Amino acid sequence: MSAKFDAADYVLPLHGTSTLSLSPLTASDAEWLSLPIAAMDPWAAYGYPASALQRMLAAVEPGAPRLSLSLDGTVVGAAVIRTAWLRGPYLQFFAVLPDAQGRGVGAAFLSWMEREARAADERNLWVVASQINTGAIRFYQRHGFTHIADLDDLAYDGRTEFLFRKRIV
């Protein structure tokens, strides 16, 4: 049974009185987020245009929910999850705006994703990070993900993406 990640909204407690809310990503949030995300690495380093990010974030695909991440009511990021990948969900896209980084948003999101996957009897969590995104690599490793493969020339020629897996059984 693949994880669905399809509740209307999720509210996750963070440090102190802060909360992280997850809800379906709206077209207006996709439009607004695309500009600051395109200015962040690895998207900026790859020259990934805001218009392409906006199209990807606003797309509607069965089995690939787009989520808005809101910290205390302010949209601070987005995620796309492929719910049925290799015996577990694949975090296809994850971005937290710089002002919200270091505040527990990413950790809370990964914990939630793992709980949802476990509830669906999944075996793994998956994510890919660019070789140039050393902060993301450290983040995923701190949260129990193991580097299992190099994917050369996947996103761009001459660049390597790293596939990470977290076993949850």
C-alpha positions as CSV (number, residue, x, y, z in Angstrom):
1,M,0.0,0.0,0.0
2,S,1.7,3.2,-1.1
3,A,1.6,6.3,1.2
4,K,-0.9,8.8,0.0
5,F,0.0,12.1,1.8
6,D,-3.5,13.3,0.9
7,A,-5.0,14.8,4.0
8,A,-6.3,18.3,3.4
9,D,-3.9,19.8,5.9
10,Y,-1.3,18.8,8.5
11,V,-0.1,20.9,11.4
12,L,3.2,19.9,12.9
13,P,4.6,21.4,16.1
14,L,8.0,22.9,16.1
15,H,10.2,24.5,18.8
16,G,8.3,26.5,21.4
17,T,4.9,27.7,20.0
18,S,5.8,27.6,16.3
19,T,4.0,25.3,13.9
20,L,4.6,24.0,10.4
21,S,1.5,23.6,8.3
22,L,1.4,21.4,5.2
23,S,-1.4,22.0,2.7
24,P,-1.9,21.5,-1.0
25,L,0.2,24.0,-3.0
26,T,-2.0,26.6,-4.7
27,A,-1.2,28.1,-8.1
28,S,-0.6,31.5,-6.5
29,D,1.9,30.0,-4.0
30,A,3.7,28.2,-6.9
31,E,4.0,31.5,-8.7
32,W,5.2,33.4,-5.6
33,L,7.7,30.7,-4.5
34,S,9.2,30.2,-8.0
35,L,11.2,33.4,-7.9
36,P,13.0,33.0,-4.6
37,I,13.6,29.3,-5.1
38,A,15.1,29.9,-8.6
39,A,17.6,32.2,-6.9
40,M,18.7,29.4,-4.5
41,D,21.2,26.7,-5.3
42,P,21.2,24.2,-6.8
43,W,18.5,25.8,-9.1
44,A,20.4,29.1,-9.5
45,A,23.7,27.2,-10.3
46,Y,21.9,25.1,-12.9
47,G,20.2,28.2,-14.4
48,Y,16.8,26.6,-13.8
49,P,14.2,29.4,-14.6
50,A,11.5,30.5,-12.3
51,S,8.9,29.9,-15.0
52,A,9.9,26.2,-15.2
53,L,9.7,25.9,-11.4
54,Q,6.3,27.5,-11.4
55,R,5.0,25.1,-14.0
56,M,6.4,22.1,-12.1
57,L,5.0,23.3,-8.8
58,A,1.6,24.1,-10.2
59,A,1.2,20.8,-12.1
60,V,-1.4,18.4,-11.0
61,E,-0.3,14.7,-11.2
62,P,-2.0,11.7,-9.6
63,G,0.4,10.2,-7.0
64,A,2.6,13.3,-6.8
65,P,1.1,15.8,-4.4
66,R,2.5,19.3,-4.2
67,L,2.6,20.7,-0.7
68,S,3.0,24.2,0.6
69,L,5.1,24.6,3.8
70,S,3.9,27.4,6.1
71,L,5.7,28.5,9.2
72,D,3.4,30.2,11.6
73,G,1.1,31.1,8.7
74,T,3.8,32.3,6.3
75,V,4.6,30.2,3.2
76,V,8.3,29.3,3.4
77,G,8.7,26.4,1.1
78,A,7.3,23.6,-1.1
79,A,7.6,19.9,-1.6
80,V,6.7,17.4,-4.2
81,I,6.4,13.7,-3.2
82,R,6.1,10.7,-5.6
83,T,4.0,8.5,-3.4
84,A,4.8,5.2,-5.0
85,W,8.4,4.8,-6.0
86,L,10.8,1.9,-5.0
87,R,8.8,0.5,-2.1
88,G,8.4,4.0,-0.6
89,P,7.9,7.6,-1.3
90,Y,10.4,9.7,-3.2
91,L,10.9,13.4,-2.2
92,Q,11.2,14.7,-5.7
93,F,11.4,18.4,-4.8
94,F,12.0,20.1,-1.5
95,A,12.9,23.8,-0.9
96,V,12.8,25.9,2.3
97,L,13.4,29.6,1.8
98,P,16.6,30.8,3.5
99,D,14.9,32.9,6.2
100,A,13.1,29.7,7.4
101,Q,16.1,27.4,7.3
102,G,17.6,26.3,10.6
103,R,14.3,26.6,12.4
104,G,13.3,22.9,12.3
105,V,11.1,23.0,9.2
106,G,13.1,20.4,7.2
107,A,13.4,18.1,10.2
108,A,9.7,18.3,11.0
109,F,8.8,17.6,7.4
110,L,11.1,14.5,7.1
111,S,9.7,13.2,10.4
112,W,6.2,13.6,9.1
113,M,7.0,12.0,5.8
114,E,8.5,9.0,7.6
115,R,5.4,8.7,9.8
116,E,3.1,8.7,6.8
117,A,5.2,6.2,5.0
118,R,5.4,3.9,8.0
119,A,1.6,4.1,8.4
120,A,1.3,2.8,4.8
121,D,3.7,0.0,5.5
122,E,6.4,1.4,3.2
123,R,10.0,0.2,3.4
124,N,12.0,3.2,2.2
125,L,12.2,7.0,1.9
126,W,14.1,8.3,-1.2
127,V,15.6,11.6,-2.2
128,V,18.1,12.9,-4.7
129,A,20.5,15.8,-4.0
130,S,22.9,17.6,-6.3
131,Q,26.6,17.2,-5.7
132,I,26.9,21.0,-5.4
133,N,24.2,21.1,-2.7
134,T,26.4,20.2,0.2
135,G,24.0,21.6,2.8
136,A,21.2,19.3,1.6
137,I,23.6,16.3,1.5
138,R,24.6,16.9,5.2
139,F,20.9,17.5,6.1
140,Y,19.7,14.2,4.6
141,Q,22.6,12.3,6.1
142,R,21.9,13.8,9.6
143,H,18.4,12.5,9.2
144,G,19.4,8.9,8.5
145,F,19.6,8.8,4.7
146,T,22.5,6.8,3.1
147,H,24.1,7.7,-0.2
148,I,23.6,4.7,-2.4
149,A,24.2,5.8,-6.0
150,D,25.8,8.5,-8.1
151,L,23.6,9.6,-11.0
152,D,26.0,11.2,-13.5
153,D,24.6,13.7,-16.0
154,L,21.0,13.2,-14.7
155,A,19.9,16.8,-14.5
156,Y,22.7,18.5,-16.4
157,D,25.8,17.3,-18.3
158,G,28.9,17.3,-16.2
159,R,27.0,17.2,-12.9
160,T,26.3,14.4,-10.5
161,E,23.2,13.9,-8.5
162,F,23.3,11.6,-5.4
163,L,20.5,9.1,-4.7
164,F,19.8,8.7,-0.9
165,R,17.7,6.1,0.8
166,K,16.4,5.7,4.3
167,R,15.2,2.3,5.3
168,I,12.3,2.5,7.6
169,V,11.6,-1.2,8.3
